[in-house]
């Protein structure tokens, strides 16, 4: 078969797959928005109900190391050399409308001023239940989180934050409202990129907006299993049941949500909270972006392999949407990223040579239109932000092409280091990327 024809059909196949998914995401997001309005209209924002129904329906919980306090939220922050951003994170937590919380900072052997700044903040704000636990050596993010959660956490619920992230004042209250449903085990936050005027900043902001909007569909279909570490909230009893974080993958946050889902997502549901808004810094350089996406991809593949038993599994504890749709599509998407940028590049060349630009123009129009719809339908944007991002939307096609190239490079690195995908060593160190630390959080009165 002619090479050009093969590439054409590859490009067409990938494009059709994306268009179908864009359509599903649009419909699913709109239905999710309707569900949200109905949920808030019927229930309002209430404090979470108890967990007795779930306790009675599941196996015996493991022994608690620290007694839980009903309604208390443990906010845990893992930090390694985060002097540029940690105080900003703590300040955003202090401004929370929900007041029943404790804050645990897991200082993973920082060599900068992270620990000192945290202690100074503790002294300046004695009204805030803040404790700093320092690791004697760099044990890794997952192990550091496990240490403070097992020994010091008292909350009925746990919210995890990265040291460069900030939460909106109503984020904790909104997260807890989802636990009115006794089968909800975890809530994924709506994570946004802090406003940046650089090309990389705009790229990451568009990517997060589109990616998190897709979670509305996954939540509606009860097939979500990927929950990031920024402002994700869990029931403490569920964390104890699964033994907290595993430390044998490079994405401990995805590993935790996948491990909980593996218990059976009919009973242990992961939902997306669009109104649980948190913001985080984007990476500052292409090199940092490549390193980040390699780590994300490597960890995602590690967890797909580790929990491959959920794929195409007829066991009734899983929903069909998880085992026959979400898991296979997660795996398939890793393969499409291998061919997508190459097919797009050749398709552009082929269109120019044959003077038939319709295919490329159609793809460009689709991506631009979907980006604009995502911007216009985002319920958390101000008018100014919506206008600004709408002006940038026509560049999204080219920005996503850059991201596809970065993802391709990450996939090639994963293949090169494929041994670690199956034989997973314990992760015992981590390094924080360069931080901008530019956003100032207003002080609460």
N, C-alpha and C positions, 0 to 999 in steps of 0.2 A: 504494500500500500504506500502511496506517496506520502513523504514525510510531512509536507505542508498540510495535507488532508488530515493526518493524524493529529497534528497540533491544533488544527481548526476545530476538530471535534472535541479535543480535550478542553480547549478554551470554551467552546459552546456548552459542554457538559458542566464545567465548573460554574459558568455564568448562570445556567438554568438552575443549578443547585442553590446558588446564592439568591436568585430571584424568588424561588419557592420559599426559602427560609425568610427572606425579607417580608414576604406576604404573610407567613405564619406569625412572625414577630409583630407585625402591625396589628393583625387581628387579635392575637393574644394579649398584646399590651392594652388595646382598647377595652377588651373584656375584663382585664385585670383592674383597669381604672374604674370601671363600673362596679366591680366587686368591692374595691376599696371604699368607694362612696357609700355603698350599701352597708358595708361592715361598720364604718364610722357612724353612719346614720342610726343603725340599730343599737350599737353597743356604746358609742361614745368612746372616750379614752378612759379606761378603768385600770385600776391596779389589777395585776394578774391573779387568777384564781389559783387554788391549791393544786397539788399534783396527785391527789389521792387516787383519782380514776386511773391514771397511768401506772402508779405504783401497784395497784391491785391487778392490773392486767399484764404485768411483766414479771420477769424473774426477780429474785431477791437482790436488793442493791448491795454493793460492797460496803464494808464498814467505813464510816466517815471518820477521817482523821481530825477534822475540826467541825464542831456543831454548826449547822446552818442556821442563819437568821432569816425568817420568812420576810420576803419583800426586799431584803438587802441585795444590792447589786455589787459584785466585786469587779472593779475595773482594773485589769492587769495590763501593764505596759512593759514590754521587753525592750531593753536599751543597751546598746554597745557603742560607745563613743558618739553620743547624740547631744553634745553640749549646745549645738546650734539650734536645736528644735524642741528639746524636751519641755522647757518651761512653757512654751506656747501650747503644747499638748495639755499639760496640767492646767493651764489657765482655762482652756476650753471646757475641761471637765468641771472645774469649779463653777462655771457659769451655768451648769445644767439646771433645768427646772425641777428635775427629780432630785430629791435631796438625800434619800436613803441609800448612800453608796459608800464604799471604801475603795481606796486606790492603792494598788501594790505595784511598785516599780521594781522590776527584776533587772538590776544592774549587773550585766554579764561581764564582769572584770574590765570595765571601761578604764582606759588609760588617760582620758582627758578629764574635763571638769563635770562630767555627767553626774556623778555621785554628789559632788559638792553643791551643784546647782539644785539638785533634788532636795538635799538636806536644808539648804537655805530657804527654799520654797516652803518646806515643812515648818520651819520656824516662823516665817512671815505669815503663814495661814494656819494657825493652830486649830481653827474651827473645822478644817478639812481632815478627815480620817485618812492620812497618807502615811504609808510605811515604805521604807526602802530596804530591799534585801539584796545584798551584794554577793555575787558568786566569787569564790576564791580564784577561779581560773575560768577562761572562756570555754563554757560547756556547750554552747550552741543555743539557738533561740528556743527550740522545742524543749530541751532539757531545762533551760532557765525558767520557762513558763511552768513546766511541770513542778519544779521545786517550790515555787511560791504558791501555786494552787494547792498542792497537796498539804503543805505545812502551815499556810497562813490564811487562805481564803475562807471567809465565813458566809459569803453570800449565797442566797438561793439561786441566783443567776450570775453568770459571768459574761462580761463584755471585754473583748480583747482589743487593744489599740496598738498600732505602731507608734514609735516615738516621734514620727514626723507628721502625724495625723491630728486633725481637730474634728470635734463633733459639734453639731448644732445644739442649741440649748434644749430642744425637745426630743433629741435623738433617743435618750434612754427611756423616756416616757413612752414614746411611740414604739420602741422595740418591745417593751414589756406588754403592750396591748395585744400583741400577737399570741402571747402565751395564755390568753383566755381560752384558746383551744388546747385541751390537755394533750393532744397528739403532736403538737409542735415541739420539736426538740431543739431547733436552732433557727436563728433569723439572720439572713444576710443583709448587710447594710447597702445603701445607695452611695457608693464611693465615687467621688468626683475629684478631678484634678484641680489643684489650686490654680487660679488664673495666671496664665503665662502668655506673653506676646510673641514668644519665639516659635519657630516652625515646629520644633520638637514638642513644645508645650501644647500647641494647637492640635497636633497629631494625637497626642495622648489623651487630650480632653475629648476629642471626637470619638476615639476608640473606646474610652470608658463609657461615654454616654450611650453609644450603640450597643456595646457589650452588656451593660447593666439593664438596658431596656429589654434585651432578650430574656433576662431572668424573669420578667413578668410572665412570659409564656410558660417557662419551666415551672414557676411557682404554681400557676393556674393548673397545669397538668400534673402537678406533684411528681416531678421527675428531676428536681435539682439535687445535685450532690457535690457541687463545687462552691465552696464558701470561702472567701478570702479572710485574711486576718484583721482587716481594718473594721472596727466596730461590729464585728460579728458577735452575736449574743447566744448563749446556750444555757440550758438548765444544768445546774451543778450536778444534780443526781445522774444525769445522762453522761456527763464527763467522767464521773467516778465509775460508772458502769463500764465504759469502754477503756478505762485506764489512762485517760488524758491523752496527750499528744504522743504519737510515735516519733522516733528520732532516726528512722532509717530512710527517709526521703528528704529531698532538699526543699520541698514545699510542705511544711508541717501543718499549715492551715488547711490546705486541700485534703491532706491525709486524714485530718481529724473529721472533717465533714463526710468524707467518703467512708470512714470507719463507722461513723454513726449511722449513715444510710445503709451500710451493709447489714445492720441489725434488722432491717426491714422498713422500707420507707412508707408503708401503710400506717405504721404505728409511730415511727420516729421520723416525722416530717421536717424537711428543710423548706423554709419559705423565704421569699424576698420581701423586704420592707422598703418600698420606694420612699416612704416618709422618714426613714431612719438615715438621715443625711450625715455623711462624714466626708471630709476632704483630706487629701494627701498630696504630697509633693510628687511631681513627675521627675524623672531622671533628667540630668542637665546636658548630657553629651550623647552622641551616637554610640560611642564606646560603652558607656554605662547602660544605654538602652539594649545593646547587643548582649551584654552580660546579664542583664535582668531577664530578657526574654529567653535566653538559653536556660537560665535557672528555672524559670516558670515552666518552660516546655519539658525540660528534663524531669522535673518533679511531677508534672501532669502525667507524663508517660509512665513514670515509676508507679504512680497510684492507679492508673488504668490497668497496668499489668498486675499489680498487687491485688486489686479488687475485681479482677476479670470475671470472677464467679457471678457477679451481678449481671453480666451481659447475656442476653438471650436466656435468662433463667426463668422457668415457668413457675417457680415457687410463689405461692400466693401472698407471701409476706412482702413481695415487691409489686409495684404497679407495672402494668404492661408498657406504659409510656417511658418508664425508666429503663427497663431491660431490652425493649425492642426498638426504642427510638433514641433516647438521650445518650445512653452508653455507646451504641454503635455509631451515632453521629459524632460523638466526641473522638472516637478512634478514627473515623473516616476523615474528619477535618484535619487531623495530623498528616494524613497522606495527601490531601488536596493542597496543603501548603507547600508540599514538595514540588508540585507541578504548576501551581497557580502563577507565580511570577514569571516562570519560563514561558508558559503558554501565553500570558498576556504580552510579554515582550515580543514573541514571534508573531502574535496576532497583529500587533501594531505595525511591525515590519511588513507583514503580508498585506495588510490593508493599504499601506502606502504604495507598495509595489504594484498591486492590482487596481489601485484607485477605487477601492470599495470600502469606504470608511464607515458604513452603516453599523457594522458590528461593534466597532470601538465607540462610536458615538452613542449607540444604544446603551452600552455598559456604563459609559460616563454619565449619561442622563439618569440611569437607574440609581447609581451610587449617589449622585448629587441630590436627586429627589428624595431618596430615603434619608440622607443626612439632614436635609431641610425639615422633613417631617419629624424626625427625632428631636431636632432643636425646637420646633414649634409646639410639640406635644409635651415637652418636658415641664412638669409642674413645679419644678424647683428653681427655674431660671427667672431672673428679673427681666424687665423689658430691655434694659441696656444690654444685658448678657445675650438675650435672644437675638437682638439686632446685630450685635457684634459677631456672633457665631454664624448668623445667616449670611453675613458678608463673606465669611471665610469658607462657607460650605462648598462653593464651586471648586475649591482646591482639594477637597477631600479625596477625590479619585487618585490624585497624584500622591497625596500624603499616605494613603493606604497602600499604594504601590511600594513606597519606601518601607513601610512596615512589613509588607510581604517579603521583601528582600532580606530584611533583618530576621524574619521568622524562618526563611529558607536557610540562612547561615546557621541559625540555632538548630534547625533540624539536622543539618549535616554534622554539626558538632555532636548531637545526640547519637547519631549513627556511629560516629567515630568512637564514642565512649559507651557503646551499647552494653558492654559487660555490666556496668553499674546499674543498668535498668532492671536487670534480673537478679543480680547478686548485690543487694543493697547494703553497703557498710553503714555503721553508725555515724551520724553527723555530729561532730563535736566542736566545730568552730563556725564563726560567721563574721562578716564584715559589713558595716553599714556603708551605703554609697555617699557620695558628696551631697551635702544638703545646702539648699538656698537659704532657708530660714527667714524668708522675706515677709511673710504674712504676720501682721500684728493682730492679736485677739484683744478686743476691748475688755477692760477690766469691769467686773460686775460691781455694782454699788452695794 
